[in-house]
Amino acid sequence: MSANLEINRLLVQEALGLGEHHTEKAVIEEALQEYVQRRKQLKVLELFGKIEYDQDYDYKQQRQQT
């Protein structure tokens, strides 16, 4: 996909200096990957306290059966 975007040059240059990437495209792709990953993590965090679990469940017992 090709897109013509106006992105803050100073921010891109700073990212190039901090990361291991050598092109602006690579920096932007990495930033998008991190953004998506972070948003997915936040969705998982929203589940804390909402999932019921069996307090008598012994996860160590399953490890010993193999």
TORKOL-4160 file (C-alpha; in steps of 0.2 Angstrom, whole numbers, padded with zeros to 4 digits, m for minus):
66
<pt num="1" X="0000" Y="0000" Z="0000"/>
<pt num="2" X="0007" Y="0017" Z="m0004"/>
<pt num="3" X="0002" Y="0033" Z="0005"/>
<pt num="4" X="0007" Y="0050" Z="0005"/>
<pt num="5" X="0009" Y="0056" Z="0023"/>
<pt num="6" X="0015" Y="0072" Z="0031"/>
<pt num="7" X="0025" Y="0065" Z="0046"/>
<pt num="8" X="0035" Y="0076" Z="0058"/>
<pt num="9" X="0053" Y="0075" Z="0051"/>
<pt num="10" X="0062" Y="0078" Z="0068"/>
<pt num="11" X="0052" Y="0063" Z="0075"/>
<pt num="12" X="0057" Y="0052" Z="0061"/>
<pt num="13" X="0075" Y="0057" Z="0062"/>
<pt num="14" X="0075" Y="0054" Z="0081"/>
<pt num="15" X="0067" Y="0037" Z="0078"/>
<pt num="16" X="0080" Y="0033" Z="0065"/>
<pt num="17" X="0094" Y="0037" Z="0078"/>
<pt num="18" X="0087" Y="0027" Z="0092"/>
<pt num="19" X="0082" Y="0011" Z="0082"/>
<pt num="20" X="0092" Y="m0001" Z="0071"/>
<pt num="21" X="0082" Y="0003" Z="0055"/>
<pt num="22" X="0090" Y="0012" Z="0041"/>
<pt num="23" X="0075" Y="0018" Z="0031"/>
<pt num="24" X="0060" Y="0029" Z="0036"/>
<pt num="25" X="0049" Y="0015" Z="0029"/>
<pt num="26" X="0056" Y="0003" Z="0041"/>
<pt num="27" X="0055" Y="0015" Z="0056"/>
<pt num="28" X="0036" Y="0018" Z="0052"/>
<pt num="29" X="0032" Y="0000" Z="0050"/>
<pt num="30" X="0040" Y="m0004" Z="0066"/>
<pt num="31" X="0031" Y="0010" Z="0075"/>
<pt num="32" X="0014" Y="0003" Z="0068"/>
<pt num="33" X="0019" Y="m0015" Z="0074"/>
<pt num="34" X="0022" Y="m0008" Z="0091"/>
<pt num="35" X="0006" Y="0002" Z="0091"/>
<pt num="36" X="m0004" Y="m0013" Z="0086"/>
<pt num="37" X="0004" Y="m0024" Z="0099"/>
<pt num="38" X="0002" Y="m0012" Z="0113"/>
<pt num="39" X="m0017" Y="m0010" Z="0109"/>
<pt num="40" X="m0019" Y="m0029" Z="0109"/>
<pt num="41" X="m0011" Y="m0029" Z="0126"/>
<pt num="42" X="m0022" Y="m0016" Z="0133"/>
<pt num="43" X="m0037" Y="m0026" Z="0127"/>
<pt num="44" X="m0031" Y="m0041" Z="0137"/>
<pt num="45" X="m0028" Y="m0030" Z="0152"/>
<pt num="46" X="m0047" Y="m0025" Z="0151"/>
<pt num="47" X="m0051" Y="m0043" Z="0155"/>
<pt num="48" X="m0043" Y="m0043" Z="0172"/>
<pt num="49" X="m0056" Y="m0046" Z="0185"/>
<pt num="50" X="m0069" Y="m0051" Z="0173"/>
<pt num="51" X="m0064" Y="m0069" Z="0170"/>
<pt num="52" X="m0070" Y="m0081" Z="0183"/>
<pt num="53" X="m0059" Y="m0096" Z="0187"/>
<pt num="54" X="m0060" Y="m0111" Z="0198"/>
<pt num="55" X="m0050" Y="m0108" Z="0214"/>
<pt num="56" X="m0048" Y="m0127" Z="0217"/>
<pt num="57" X="m0039" Y="m0129" Z="0200"/>
<pt num="58" X="m0022" Y="m0136" Z="0202"/>
<pt num="59" X="m0011" Y="m0132" Z="0187"/>
<pt num="60" X="0004" Y="m0141" Z="0194"/>
<pt num="61" X="m0006" Y="m0158" Z="0194"/>
<pt num="62" X="m0007" Y="m0157" Z="0175"/>
<pt num="63" X="0012" Y="m0155" Z="0174"/>
<pt num="64" X="0015" Y="m0170" Z="0184"/>
<pt num="65" X="0004" Y="m0181" Z="0173"/>
<pt num="66" X="0016" Y="m0180" Z="0158"/>
